[in-house]
């Protein structure tokens, strides 16, 4: 079974299944193709601040008093998609998941010390133009209900203070927020918001910037950090296991995970949005770039670029020569590095072993073992599989929408742009700094804190938090490590 989406908000159960290769060769999308053969007319773009009726955006766009450093203005053809990224709930607000929007607003007044300032204690970014924060909005179809948008996990304040679209919000403790809201909702005489067997038990296991990669039906917490949404249009291996082959497929599966197009019985409770609407969304979604970090030491960066090549980092993280003559990531050539979870397994570079032509990695096994099946994620898979009840619906959706997905046997090679702003590292957020990532796993911090003070303690000895693997460059001299880190932070 392979996961299909990079950042699921799994209130609607998402199937985990073993897929045949349904797509052809992946394509690079810098100007996304129009889904489902739909055409987008010039009239469908936001004009004079008015709505794009073809996009299904009803009413005037909300005022945006927040300034996003990489935002586009209303004259940009991507503006409609940007509004959707920030505000679109895909009409799924009516599905089970959160209390009514007015109840959520009153919660701020009821317990201001916990929920005040638009839940900022949990890492939400307040929106001065609204009564709810960035990424948590009233639905257009039913304003009495609220739902997550893409921006809930993927708009962040960078270390230098800029607000950046597509950056993972490492301060957002969404699982704890869910837990605390549920506690108040139940105390008011309502049934719990958790509709799965283990969801509530696992809610306090992740902390800021991380979520559960499993469904609530899986017993153990499986941590996954919020990924950056930089350069998505260039990639041909999307989500942390690389099963998505192009941005359109990945976006469609994410919208499906929200609940749009997923039938409860014979037909979807919430129809999947029309192609012209998703087309406008993709035009922006594929275009978010990575933030440039503070200026570094030029000589050290140049030396780090040489170390990057000499240490063979470039064997997995593909690079090309940019206009300035420096190396820059070439992610459309990146793929998936196989996971070697055998007791005597090891990590290999591509070409070292014919049995592992793309190399091998030994980062946390729990994702792979959860998907392959078995009650204990620390034991070898027993082949039983972990397939949700919605498997058939998902397969039908993939075929109908002609999505390009594939099964994989490991983890996607990460894009390195914006690394300076996206700590902690590895797919489960188990290594606090780049300097720590260049240490043998045994020497990496076993415990560290993430999020605003006093922070949440990540204990790497607990299931789902393993900091093992990716032991590349660990034997480099200290000066070479310093130079390599400086280079990586410059990308």
Secondary structure, 3 states (H helix, E strand, C coil): CECCCCCCCCCCCCCCECCCCCCCCCCCCCCCCCHHHCCCCHHHCCCCCCCCHHHCCCCCCCCCCCCECCCCCCCCCCHHHHHHHHHCCCCHHHCCCCCCHHHHHHHHHHCHHHHHHHHHHHCCCCCCCCCCCCCEEECCCCCCCEEECCHHHHEEECCCCCEEECCCCCCCCHHHHHHHHHHHHHHCCCCCCCCCCCHHHHCCCCCCCEEECCCCCCCCCCEEECCCCCCHHHCCCECCCCCECCHHHHHHHHHHHHCECCECCCCECECCCCHHHHHHHHHHHCCCCCCCCCCCCHHHHHHHHHHHHHCCHHHCCCEEECCCCCEEECHHHCCEEEECCCCCCCCECCCCECCECCCEECCCCHHHHHHHCCCCCCCCCCCCCCCCCCHHHHHHHHHHCCCCECCCCEEECCCCCCHHHCCCECCCCCECCHHHHCCCHHHCCCEEEECCCCCEEEECCCCCCCCCCCCCCCCCCHHHHHHHHHHHHHC
